[in-house]
Each structure stands twice: as structure tokens, then as C-alpha cells.
């Protein structure tokens, strides 16, 4: 049992990446957790969501202190992100593990392809 050092290091690296770039943080965290933790995919996805929230919350605080904020756009992002998180969690809980795993893999491949194509 317990959380291993490779898991801690993997989550730290994913969090550092996600706090700077943002794009693909959820897929990256799910991959790290899926490889390094032995647990149900739905529970791993819930942990990924919690960790993503923490990374983004810290990023928001740093951004608020160090930069000018376009509050209208920030408000839209808060509302749409919250709705997406709640709906995404509900859908993930309803899907059988193989379907959820397939969706994550497809999303990861698509995101990687788009990032490679854009250069």
C-alpha cells in the first residue's frame, strides 16, 4: 500500500508541466496515475480531477498576484470549467472502465497529434 515515490515524482512533474502549460494536464495526470497506482479507473479519474483542481487553483492565485486579469473572460472560464468538471465526473462514473479507458486513450492521441502538427 501507500503512495510510492515514483508516483509522487510523476504527479509533481505533471503538476509542474500543467501549471505552466495547462493543456493536456488531465490526460497526463491520468496516464501517470494509471501507470503508477493500482486502482479502479473511475477512482483514478476522480483523483486526477482533484489534483488538476489543486494545480489550477495555485496557478490562479499566482496569476492574480502577478498579472492583469481580464475579469469578464476569467468569469466565463470559471463557470464553464466548473460545469465541465461536474458533467465530466458524472459521465466518467457512468461509463464502464474499458469505455472510459478507450476515451482517454483516444483523447490523448488526438491531443498529441494536434500538438505535433501545430509544432
C-alpha positions in Angstrom: 0.0 0.0 0.0 0.7 3.6 0.2 1.8 6.1 -2.4 5.3 5.4 -3.8 8.0 7.9 -4.6 7.7 7.3 -8.3 4.0 8.2 -8.1 4.9 11.4 -6.1 7.6 12.4 -8.6 5.3 11.7 -11.6 2.5 13.8 -10.1 4.9 16.6 -9.2 6.3 16.6 -12.8 2.8 16.5 -14.3 1.7 19.3 -11.9 4.7 21.5 -12.8 4.0 20.9 -16.5 0.3 21.6 -16.1 0.8 24.8 -14.0 2.9 26.2 -16.8 1.2 25.0 -20.0 -2.2 23.8 -18.8 -3.0 21.9 -22.0 -3.3 18.1 -21.5 -2.8 18.2 -17.7 -5.7 15.9 -17.1 -4.6 13.3 -19.6 -1.0 13.5 -18.4 -2.1 13.0 -14.8 -4.4 10.2 -15.6 -1.6 8.5 -17.5 0.8 8.9 -14.6 -1.7 7.7 -12.0 -3.0 4.9 -14.2 0.5 3.5 -14.6 1.8 4.0 -11.1 -1.3 3.4 -9.0 -3.3 0.1 -8.9 -6.9 1.2 -8.5 -10.2 1.4 -10.4 -10.1 3.8 -13.3 -13.1 5.8 -12.0 -11.2 6.4 -8.7 -8.0 7.3 -10.5 -10.0 9.7 -12.7 -11.5 11.3 -9.5 -8.0 11.7 -8.0 -6.8 13.2 -11.3 -9.7 15.8 -11.2 -8.8 16.7 -7.6 -5.1 17.1 -8.4 -5.9 19.1 -11.5 -8.1 21.4 -9.4 -5.2 21.9 -7.0 -2.7 22.7 -9.7 -5.1 25.2 -11.4 -6.1 26.8 -8.1 -2.4 27.5 -7.3 -1.9 28.8 -10.8 -4.8 31.1 -10.5 -3.5 32.6 -7.2 -0.1 33.2 -8.7 -1.6 34.7 -11.8 -3.9 37.0 -9.8 -0.9 38.3 -7.8 1.5 38.7 -10.8 -0.6 39.7 -13.8 -3.5 41.8 -15.0 -6.8 39.9 -15.2 -9.5 40.2 -17.9 -12.3 39.6 -15.4 -15.0 39.0 -18.0 -13.1 36.2 -19.6 -12.0 34.8 -16.3 -15.6 34.7 -15.1 -16.6 32.8 -18.3 -13.7 30.3 -17.8 -14.7 29.7 -14.1 -18.3 28.9 -15.0 -17.5 26.7 -18.0 -14.7 24.9 -16.2 -16.9 24.1 -13.2 -19.7 22.9 -15.5 -17.3 20.7 -17.5 -15.8 19.3 -14.3 -19.1 18.4 -12.8 -20.5 16.9 -16.0 -17.3 15.1 -16.9 -17.2 13.5 -13.5 -20.8 12.3 -13.8 -20.2 10.9 -17.3 -16.9 9.2 -16.1 -18.7 7.5 -13.2 -21.4 6.1 -15.6 -19.1 4.7 -18.2 -17.7 1.2 -17.9 -13.9 1.2 -17.3 -13.0 -0.1 -20.8 -15.0 2.6 -22.5 -13.5 5.3 -20.2 -10.0 3.9 -20.8 -10.6 4.0 -24.6 -11.9 7.5 -24.5 -8.9 8.7 -22.5 -6.5 6.9 -25.0 -8.3 8.4 -28.0 -8.3 11.9 -26.4 -4.6 11.6 -25.5 -3.7 10.6 -29.1 -5.7 13.4 -30.6 -4.2 16.0 -28.3 -0.7 14.7 -29.0 -1.3 14.7 -32.8 -2.7 18.3 -32.7 0.3 19.5 -30.6 2.7 17.8 -33.0 1.0 19.2 -36.1 1.0 22.8 -34.6 4.7 22.4 -33.8 
